[in-house]
Amino acid sequence: MPMYFFDVLERDGTITHDVIGVKLDCPDQALDVASRTLISVLQDEAMRHPEFKVQIVVREDAGNEIGRRDAIVSQSDQAD
């Protein structure tokens, strides 16, 4: 089973490299994990930071990027 790594890139340019990784069956499964992780990050960060950007970069064990999941949250000053 191949290893996949999930690096987190924050708005300020900070990169947290995943050095542990996870064994998964295929790239699609790794991208699904990245999507679920992104949702979790959004839930945690949105209440504390009204504006932020985060990207999860998925790498396979040879170091090649297989995809990204990203989100941008911004506060609107417009009232309905």
PyMOL commands that set and color helices and strands:
alter all, ss='L'
color gray80, all
select helices_A, chain A and resi 27-45
alter helices_A, ss='H'
color red, helices_A
select strands_A, chain A and resi 3-10+15-16+22-23+52-60+65-73
alter strands_A, ss='S'
color yellow, strands_A
deselect
rebuild
show_as cartoon
